[in-house]
């Protein structure tokens, strides 16, 4: 019987477990996660007002409740936790599905000023990730700048513009809901260094901005027209063409005098965050123009946009896991068809799937074929892997090493506690916001 550990319970990890149990009738899979809660970015990355996407948890749940799959939460792997070498002793194979948890930086002066954050930190706060270290994002801010034009940038822009009536039915933690309800931010600028035809957001996400109550969306046609594809988008791929068409339609919208304004800006490159009273007060941008090769070049003309809150959303990065090889330039683990490579050679029994394998690209569904490829490699190797003796059950040995995993019953207890918290607040399910509350609910 093949015993496999999958490290990470987000979509890539769960899809890996699903492929394994579907294709091998005897394999047993332990899905390990540092957090006591499963689902990874579906729980802690998808915006709380995106209920349809969050409902994917029901599909992931079915896999984790499979009779040959076991969820073991609260199990850190690597530094300060179970070592990579120890996992290889406990299982025939280990598949690392640890995602890309760091964010790319702007690398400009003033980036460390108070009031400057990564979008990742902001998302973690309103998603109740237990590692969140602050709740002061919107306090004292009147205007915000979001740097980036991908779906995460659209998410944080939309959440900043939402009212309490729209956010209260979600599972957003009470502290974040209270802070956003008291927010005085009325001007939000979402800014990209390139043009509208190169923006990374999807049309569905973009259109949601135009449907926000009491919010005007403002775009400048002269700025959009700097993009050569703006006047005639017919040669663009369908997704980019639809984006341009939506933006063009918005140029004709009147200013309704709504309480909040979202300004979509393009061809502006951040060069400095400017201080005001010891914290960020504005962002200085350089106007860019297309360089004819898909990039942009600076013009030497600058514009300052006021902001007491700056959120950078310019991409994710994988981080090294102690004991695994790591390509720092790509932010991934070296691999071939999902097999981990150590100094160019295949490392028997070690595999990767998801963002740590291919980089932070694609949508949630992209993880399915990625996991399928890795599992195909693992099962091709299975006869050799299964010849090595491993413990019949790794759980007692994990406990002997000082790890006390949160099993599926512990997770169900957390779910009940979140439902009870929501009921006490007159809301639906409300997430527990910190480690202490999660551990207490799980009975640890």
C-alpha positions as CSV (number, residue, x, y, z in Angstrom):
1,X,0.0,0.0,0.0
2,X,1.4,3.4,-1.1
3,X,1.4,6.0,1.6
4,X,1.7,9.6,0.5
5,X,2.0,12.9,2.3
6,X,0.6,16.0,0.6
7,X,1.9,19.2,2.2
8,X,-0.7,22.0,1.7
9,X,-4.5,21.7,1.7
10,X,-5.3,24.4,-0.9
11,X,-6.7,23.5,-4.3
12,X,-3.4,22.1,-5.7
13,X,-3.0,19.9,-2.6
14,X,-6.6,18.7,-2.6
15,X,-6.6,18.0,-6.3
16,X,-3.4,16.0,-5.9
17,X,-5.0,13.9,-3.2
18,X,-8.1,13.5,-5.4
19,X,-6.1,12.3,-8.4
20,X,-4.2,9.8,-6.2
21,X,-7.2,8.1,-4.6
22,X,-9.1,8.1,-7.9
23,X,-6.2,6.4,-9.8
24,X,-4.8,4.0,-7.2
25,X,-7.4,2.0,-5.3
26,X,-5.1,1.3,-2.3
27,X,-3.1,4.6,-1.8
28,X,-3.6,6.4,1.4
29,X,-3.0,10.1,1.6
30,X,-2.3,12.4,4.6
31,X,-2.9,16.1,3.7
32,X,-0.8,18.2,6.1
33,X,-1.2,21.9,6.6
34,X,0.5,24.4,8.8
35,X,-2.9,25.9,9.6
36,X,-5.7,24.1,11.5
37,X,-8.1,25.0,8.7
38,X,-8.1,23.5,5.2
39,X,-8.7,25.0,1.7
40,X,-5.7,27.4,1.5
41,X,-6.3,30.4,-0.7
42,X,-9.9,29.4,-1.2
43,X,-10.5,30.2,2.5
44,X,-7.8,32.9,3.0
45,X,-7.4,34.5,-0.5
46,X,-10.8,34.6,-2.2
47,X,-12.6,37.8,-1.4
48,X,-15.5,37.3,1.1
49,X,-18.0,38.8,-1.2
50,X,-17.2,36.2,-3.9
51,X,-19.5,33.5,-2.5
52,X,-19.7,31.5,-5.8
53,X,-15.9,31.0,-5.8
54,X,-15.8,30.3,-2.1
55,X,-18.4,27.6,-2.6
56,X,-15.6,25.6,-4.2
57,X,-14.9,24.6,-0.6
58,X,-17.7,22.1,-0.8
59,X,-15.9,20.2,-3.6
60,X,-12.6,20.3,-1.8
61,X,-14.4,19.1,1.4
62,X,-15.6,16.0,-0.4
63,X,-12.1,15.0,-1.2
64,X,-10.8,15.6,2.4
65,X,-13.7,13.4,3.7
66,X,-12.7,10.5,1.5
67,X,-12.1,7.3,3.4
68,X,-8.5,7.1,2.2
69,X,-7.7,10.8,2.8
70,X,-6.8,12.2,6.2
71,X,-6.5,15.9,7.0
72,X,-3.8,16.8,9.6
73,X,-3.9,20.5,10.3
74,X,-1.5,22.5,12.6
75,X,1.5,20.6,11.2
76,X,4.3,22.9,10.2
77,X,6.8,21.5,7.7
78,X,10.4,22.7,7.5
79,X,12.0,25.1,9.9
80,X,10.5,24.7,13.4
81,X,8.4,21.8,12.3
82,X,8.6,18.4,10.8
83,X,11.7,18.2,8.7
84,X,11.7,17.3,5.0
85,X,14.0,14.4,5.7
86,X,11.7,13.1,8.5
87,X,8.7,13.2,6.1
88,X,10.6,11.1,3.6
89,X,11.1,8.5,6.4
90,X,7.4,8.4,7.3
91,X,5.9,8.2,3.8
92,X,6.7,6.5,0.5
93,X,6.3,9.9,-1.3
94,X,5.8,13.5,-0.4
95,X,4.1,16.1,-2.6
96,X,4.7,19.7,-1.7
97,X,1.8,22.0,-2.6
98,X,2.9,25.0,-0.5
99,X,1.9,27.8,-2.9
100,X,3.6,31.2,-3.2
101,X,3.1,33.1,0.1
102,X,5.3,36.2,-0.4
103,X,4.6,39.3,-2.4
104,X,6.7,41.1,-4.9
105,X,8.0,44.5,-3.8
106,X,8.1,47.8,-5.7
107,X,11.7,48.5,-4.8
108,X,11.2,52.3,-4.6
109,X,11.9,54.9,-2.0
110,X,9.3,55.2,0.7
111,X,7.9,51.7,0.4
112,X,8.5,51.1,4.1
113,X,6.5,54.2,5.2
114,X,3.5,53.5,7.6
115,X,0.4,53.2,5.5
116,X,2.2,51.2,2.8
117,X,1.2,47.5,2.6
118,X,1.1,44.6,0.3
119,X,-2.3,43.6,-1.0
120,X,-1.5,40.2,0.5
121,X,-1.4,41.6,4.0
122,X,-4.7,43.4,3.4
123,X,-6.4,40.3,2.0
124,X,-5.1,38.3,5.0
125,X,-6.6,40.8,7.4
126,X,-10.1,40.8,5.9
127,X,-10.0,37.0,5.4
128,X,-9.1,36.4,9.0
129,X,-5.7,34.7,8.4
130,X,-4.3,34.0,11.8
131,X,-0.8,35.4,10.8
132,X,-2.3,38.9,10.4
133,X,-0.3,41.4,12.6
134,X,-2.3,44.6,12.3
135,X,-5.8,46.0,11.8
136,X,-4.9,49.6,11.1
137,X,-5.1,49.6,7.4
138,X,-7.9,52.1,6.8
139,X,-7.7,54.1,10.0
140,X,-7.2,57.8,9.3
141,X,-7.2,57.3,5.5
142,X,-9.2,59.4,3.1
143,X,-7.8,58.2,-0.2
144,X,-6.1,55.0,-1.3
145,X,-3.9,53.9,-4.2
146,X,-3.8,50.3,-5.3
147,X,-0.8,49.6,-7.5
148,X,-1.5,46.8,-10.0
149,X,-4.3,45.9,-12.4
150,X,-4.8,42.1,-11.8
151,X,-7.7,40.4,-10.1
152,X,-6.3,40.8,-6.6
153,X,-6.0,44.6,-7.2
154,X,-9.6,44.6,-8.3
155,X,-10.6,42.6,-5.2
156,X,-9.0,45.0,-2.7
157,X,-10.3,48.0,-4.6
158,X,-13.8,46.5,-4.4
159,X,-13.6,45.7,-0.7
160,X,-12.4,49.2,0.1
161,X,-15.5,50.6,-1.8
162,X,-18.0,48.2,-0.3
163,X,-20.5,49.3,2.4
164,X,-21.3,47.5,5.6
165,X,-24.7,46.3,4.1
166,X,-22.9,44.3,1.4
167,X,-20.1,43.0,3.7
168,X,-22.1,42.0,6.7
169,X,-23.6,38.9,5.1
170,X,-20.1,37.6,4.4
171,X,-17.9,35.6,6.7
172,X,-15.5,38.6,7.1
173,X,-14.2,38.8,10.7
174,X,-16.0,41.2,12.9
175,X,-13.0,43.4,13.5
176,X,-12.4,44.0,9.8
177,X,-16.1,44.6,9.1
178,X,-16.2,47.2,11.9
179,X,-13.1,49.0,10.6
180,X,-14.3,49.0,7.0
181,X,-17.7,50.3,8.1
182,X,-16.0,53.2,9.8
183,X,-13.7,53.9,6.9
184,X,-13.6,57.4,5.5
185,X,-11.9,56.4,2.2
186,X,-13.8,58.0,-0.7
187,X,-11.2,58.1,-3.4
188,X,-9.5,54.9,-4.6
189,X,-7.1,54.9,-7.6
190,X,-6.1,51.6,-9.2
191,X,-3.0,52.2,-11.2
192,X,-1.1,50.1,-13.9
193,X,2.2,50.9,-15.5
194,X,1.0,49.6,-18.9
195,X,-2.2,49.9,-20.9
196,X,-5.7,48.6,-20.6
197,X,-5.1,45.9,-23.2
198,X,-2.4,44.4,-21.0
199,X,-4.2,44.5,-17.7
200,X,-4.4,41.1,-15.9
201,X,-7.9,41.4,-14.5
202,X,-10.8,39.3,-15.9
203,X,-13.8,41.0,-17.4
204,X,-16.1,39.6,-14.8
205,X,-14.1,41.1,-12.0
206,X,-13.8,44.4,-13.8
207,X,-17.5,44.7,-14.4
208,X,-18.2,44.2,-10.6
209,X,-16.6,47.6,-10.0
210,X,-19.2,49.3,-12.1
211,X,-22.0,47.6,-10.1
212,X,-20.9,48.9,-6.7
213,X,-23.6,50.9,-4.9
214,X,-22.9,54.7,-4.4
215,X,-19.7,54.4,-6.3
216,X,-18.6,56.2,-9.5
217,X,-16.0,54.5,-11.7
218,X,-13.9,57.1,-13.6
219,X,-11.7,56.5,-16.6
220,X,-9.9,59.0,-18.8
221,X,-10.3,58.2,-22.5
222,X,-7.2,60.2,-23.4
223,X,-5.2,58.0,-21.1
224,X,-6.8,54.8,-22.4
225,X,-6.0,56.0,-26.0
226,X,-2.3,55.8,-25.3
227,X,-2.7,52.1,-25.8
228,X,-2.4,51.4,-29.5
229,X,-5.1,48.6,-29.2
230,X,-7.7,50.9,-27.6
231,X,-9.1,52.4,-30.8
232,X,-9.3,49.0,-32.5
233,X,-9.3,46.1,-30.1
234,X,-10.4,43.6,-32.7
235,X,-7.0,42.0,-32.9
236,X,-6.8,41.3,-29.2
237,X,-7.6,38.0,-27.5
238,X,-11.2,37.8,-26.4
239,X,-10.6,38.5,-22.7
240,X,-8.5,41.6,-23.4
241,X,-10.9,42.8,-26.0
242,X,-13.8,42.6,-23.6
243,X,-11.8,44.5,-21.0
244,X,-11.2,47.3,-23.4
245,X,-14.8,47.4,-24.4
246,X,-16.0,47.7,-20.8
247,X,-13.5,50.5,-20.2
248,X,-14.6,52.3,-23.3
249,X,-18.2,52.2,-22.2
250,X,-17.3,53.7,-18.9
251,X,-15.7,56.7,-20.5
252,X,-19.2,57.9,-21.4
253,X,-20.7,57.5,-17.9
254,X,-21.6,60.7,-16.1
255,X,-20.3,61.7,-12.7
256,X,-23.2,60.9,-10.5
257,X,-21.7,62.5,-7.4
258,X,-21.6,59.2,-5.6
259,X,-20.0,59.0,-2.2
260,X,-17.0,57.0,-3.4
261,X,-15.0,57.2,-6.6
262,X,-12.8,54.6,-8.2
263,X,-10.3,55.9,-10.7
264,X,-8.8,53.5,-13.1
265,X,-5.4,54.8,-14.3
266,X,-3.0,53.4,-16.8
267,X,0.5,54.1,-18.1
268,X,1.8,55.3,-14.7
269,X,4.8,53.7,-13.1
270,X,5.4,54.2,-9.3
271,X,8.8,55.8,-8.5
272,X,8.4,57.0,-4.9
273,X,6.1,57.0,-1.9
274,X,6.0,60.5,-0.4
275,X,5.8,61.1,3.3
276,X,3.4,63.4,5.1
277,X,3.6,63.6,8.9
278,X,5.7,60.5,9.2
279,X,3.5,58.2,7.1
280,X,2.6,57.9,3.4
281,X,0.8,60.8,2.0
282,X,1.1,60.4,-1.8
283,X,2.5,58.2,-4.5
284,X,4.7,59.8,-7.2
285,X,4.2,58.2,-10.7
286,X,6.1,58.6,-13.9
287,X,4.0,58.8,-17.1
288,X,4.9,55.9,-19.4
289,X,4.3,55.2,-23.1
290,X,4.3,51.9,-25.1
291,X,7.8,51.0,-26.3
292,X,6.5,49.0,-29.3
293,X,7.7,45.7,-27.9
294,X,5.0,45.0,-25.3
295,X,6.7,47.1,-22.6
296,X,6.7,50.7,-21.6
297,X,9.3,53.5,-21.3
298,X,9.4,56.5,-19.0
299,X,8.7,60.0,-20.3
300,X,10.3,62.0,-17.5
301,X,6.9,63.5,-16.6
302,X,5.5,62.9,-13.1
303,X,2.2,63.0,-11.3
304,X,1.5,62.7,-7.6
305,X,-1.6,61.0,-6.4
306,X,-2.7,61.6,-2.8
307,X,-3.0,58.4,-0.6
308,X,-2.9,57.7,3.1
309,X,-3.2,54.0,2.2
310,X,-1.1,52.3,-0.5
311,X,-1.6,48.6,-1.4
312,X,0.9,47.1,-3.8
313,X,-0.5,44.2,-5.9
314,X,2.3,43.3,-8.3
315,X,2.5,39.6,-8.0
316,X,3.4,36.7,-5.6
317,X,6.6,34.9,-4.9
318,X,7.3,31.4,-3.7
319,X,9.5,31.1,-0.6
320,X,12.1,28.5,0.3
321,X,11.1,25.5,2.4
322,X,14.0,24.3,4.5
323,X,15.4,21.1,3.2
324,X,14.0,21.5,-0.4
325,X,16.0,22.9,-3.3
326,X,14.8,26.3,-4.4
327,X,15.2,28.5,-7.5
328,X,15.3,32.0,-6.0
329,X,15.0,33.7,-9.4
330,X,11.8,31.9,-10.3
331,X,10.5,31.4,-6.8
332,X,9.9,27.7,-7.5
333,X,11.3,24.3,-6.6
334,X,13.3,22.9,-9.5
335,X,11.3,20.0,-11.0
336,X,10.6,17.9,-14.1
337,X,7.1,16.7,-14.7
338,X,6.4,17.3,-11.0
339,X,9.5,15.4,-9.8
340,X,11.8,17.4,-7.5
341,X,15.3,17.9,-8.9
342,X,18.3,18.1,-6.6
343,X,21.4,19.4,-8.4
344,X,19.7,18.4,-11.7
345,X,18.9,14.8,-10.7
346,X,15.5,13.5,-9.8
347,X,15.0,13.1,-6.0
348,X,13.2,9.8,-5.4
349,X,9.8,10.3,-3.6
350,X,9.8,14.1,-3.7
351,X,7.2,15.9,-5.8
352,X,5.7,19.4,-6.2
353,X,2.4,20.7,-7.6
354,X,0.7,24.1,-7.8
355,X,2.4,27.5,-7.6
356,X,5.6,26.2,-6.0
357,X,6.0,24.0,-9.1
358,X,5.0,26.4,-11.9
359,X,5.0,29.9,-10.3
360,X,2.0,32.0,-9.4
361,X,0.1,31.7,-12.7
362,X,-3.3,30.7,-13.8
363,X,-6.7,30.4,-11.9
364,X,-7.9,27.9,-9.3
365,X,-8.8,25.4,-12.0
366,X,-5.3,25.5,-13.5
367,X,-4.2,23.5,-10.4
368,X,-6.1,20.5,-11.6
369,X,-4.1,19.6,-14.7
370,X,-0.9,20.6,-12.8
371,X,-1.8,18.1,-10.1
372,X,-2.7,15.5,-12.6
373,X,0.8,15.7,-14.3
374,X,2.5,15.3,-10.9
375,X,0.4,12.4,-9.9
376,X,1.1,10.7,-13.2
377,X,4.8,10.9,-12.4
378,X,4.3,9.7,-8.8
379,X,2.3,6.7,-9.8
380,X,4.8,5.8,-12.6
381,X,7.4,5.7,-9.8
382,X,5.1,3.9,-7.4
383,X,6.6,0.3,-7.8
384,X,10.0,1.5,-6.8
385,X,8.7,3.8,-4.0
386,X,6.5,1.1,-2.4
387,X,9.5,-1.2,-2.1
388,X,10.8,0.9,0.7
389,X,9.5,0.2,4.2
390,X,7.7,3.0,6.0
391,X,5.6,3.0,9.2
392,X,2.1,1.7,8.9
393,X,0.7,5.0,10.3
394,X,2.8,8.2,10.6
395,X,0.5,9.9,13.1
396,X,1.9,8.3,16.3
397,X,5.4,9.2,15.2
398,X,4.4,12.7,14.5
399,X,3.0,12.9,18.0
400,X,6.2,11.5,19.5
401,X,8.0,14.3,17.7
402,X,5.9,16.9,19.6
403,X,3.3,17.5,16.8
404,X,-0.4,17.3,17.8
405,X,-2.3,17.6,14.5
406,X,-5.8,19.0,14.3
407,X,-7.8,16.2,12.6
408,X,-11.0,16.6,10.6
409,X,-13.1,16.5,13.8
410,X,-11.1,19.5,15.0
411,X,-11.8,21.4,11.8
412,X,-15.5,20.6,12.2
413,X,-15.3,22.0,15.7
414,X,-13.8,25.3,14.3
415,X,-16.7,25.4,11.7
416,X,-19.2,25.1,14.6
417,X,-17.5,27.8,16.6
418,X,-17.6,30.2,13.6
419,X,-21.3,29.5,13.1
420,X,-22.0,30.2,16.7
421,X,-19.9,33.4,16.6
422,X,-21.9,34.6,13.6
423,X,-25.2,33.8,15.3
424,X,-24.2,35.7,18.4
425,X,-23.4,38.8,16.2
426,X,-26.6,38.5,14.2
427,X,-24.7,37.5,11.1
428,X,-24.1,34.2,9.2
429,X,-20.8,32.3,9.7
430,X,-18.0,34.7,10.9
431,X,-14.4,33.6,10.8
432,X,-12.3,33.3,13.9
433,X,-9.6,35.9,13.5
434,X,-6.5,34.6,15.4
435,X,-4.5,31.6,16.4
436,X,-5.8,31.5,20.0
437,X,-9.4,31.4,18.9
438,X,-8.7,28.7,16.4
439,X,-6.8,26.5,18.8
440,X,-9.4,26.9,21.5
441,X,-12.2,25.9,19.1
442,X,-10.2,22.9,17.9
443,X,-9.8,21.8,21.5
444,X,-6.0,22.4,21.7
